[in-house]
Amino acid sequence: MWSRVYRSRAQMQRGLALAPRPPIPYDTNMQAIRVHQFGPTAVLKLETVPDLAPTASQILVRIHAVGVNPVETYIRSGNYGALPPLPYTPGTDAAGITADGHRVYLSGSLTGTYAEYALCEPRHVHPLPDNISFAQGAALNIPYATAYRALFLKARIAPGETVLIHGASGGVGLAAVQFAVAQGCRVIGTAGSDRGLALVRAQGAHQVLDHRQPDYLTGIAADVILEMLANHNLARDFAALANRGRIVIIGNRGSIEINPREIMRREAVVTGVLVFTATPAELAEMHTAIATGLTNGSLRPVIAHEFPLSAAPQAHEAVMQPGAAGKIVLVPQLQ
Ligand code: NAP
C-alpha cells in the first residue's frame, strides 16, 4: 500500500531526509470530506471513501492537520473562476507524516487534503521541522507563500520601508507581518477585533490600526500596502501611500471605483498576486524562504481554532467571520 518512492533530487536538496519515524499502519476505512454539489456549508459531507493507492512515483501522506483557506469556501459555493469536477475533496494545505515516517507539510495534493490521507507528488511535499506542530504546518502553504510572493516578488520590500498590512490578523496577514518584521521593515497591521489587534502587535508590528474605525489611515504614508479586502479599501489606500509606493492586491470580494489620478500623481504601482499562478522557480523560492524562516525562528504560524474534520461546515463558517486571530485548521480524528 505504501509508496516509498518520493525522494526526488529537489526534495533531497531541501533536506527532506530528516530522521524518519517508524512507519504507521494504514487505516483502511479512510474518511474524507466530499462535495457532490456546490452550495452552502452543508454540502461538505464526511464520508468513507476507497483506499488511496499510490503509484511508484506518488507519496501517501497521513494527514494530521488541514489548513482552511477562504478560497475553499468560494469554490464550495461555486463562486470561483476555476471549479473542480464533482464530486471532489476540498483542500490544498495540510501537514502529516509520509509512509516511512517523515513529518511534512503539503502545498497541494492529487486527491484533496480535507481527508485522513492524501496522495501527493514529490512537488507537493516539504519537510516540517520537529518544533513546528502539524497544525502550524497546515497553516504554511497558501498563507506564507502568498505573503512571500506579495512582499518580495511583487512589492520587493527593502529594510527600513514602511509596510501597511490590511487584515494582518488573518492567515496571510500574520505571515506577512512575520516576513516583513524579519526583513527589517516598519510594519503597520490592521485588524477588526481587540484580540486580533493584540495578536498583530505581539507578532512584532510596530503599529496596529483598527479597521472598524473611520479615518483609521489618517497620517499613514506607507511604501507598500498589502490589501486583503481591496473592494473595501483600495480607493482610500492611495491617501496612505507614499510617492512611488506599491499596492499589492491579495484579497478582493467585489468592485470598487478608484480615481487613476491617485496612481499617476504618486507614480504608484498597483499590482496583484495569485499564488496558484506561481512558476516552479517561484514556488521553490517561496518554500525555501519558508524553510529558512522556520529554522531561524522568524516564522511561526499562529492557530486560532482547531475543528475536527467532521466539523468542516463550521470551519467554513468560521473562516468567513470577522474577528480573525490566526489560522483555522481541521484535525482528522486519527486512530
Ligand atoms: P483570513 O484568515 O480569513 O483573514 C481575513 C483578514 O481580512 C482578517 O485579518 C480580517 O480582519 C481582514 N479584514 C476584514 N475586514 C477587513 C477590512 N475592512 N479591511 C482590511 N482587512 C479586513 O483570510 P486569509 O487567508 O488571510 O486571506 C485574506 C484574503 O486574501 C482572502 O480574501 C483570501 O481569499 C485572499 N487570498 C488571496 C490569495 C491570492 O493568491 N491572491 C491567497 C490567499 C488568500 P478581522 O477579522 O480582524 O476584521
Boltz pocket constraint, residues with backbone or C-beta under 6 A from the ligand:
constraints:
  - pocket:
      binder: B
      contacts: [[A, 68], [A, 69], [A, 70], [A, 71], [A, 142], [A, 143], [A, 146], [A, 166], [A, 167], [A, 168], [A, 169], [A, 170], [A, 171], [A, 172], [A, 173], [A, 190], [A, 191], [A, 192], [A, 193], [A, 196], [A, 211], [A, 227], [A, 228], [A, 229], [A, 232], [A, 233], [A, 249], [A, 250], [A, 251], [A, 252], [A, 273], [A, 274], [A, 275], [A, 276], [A, 319], [A, 320], [A, 321], [A, 322], [A, 323], [A, 324], [A, 325], [A, 326], [A, 327]]
      max_distance: 6.0
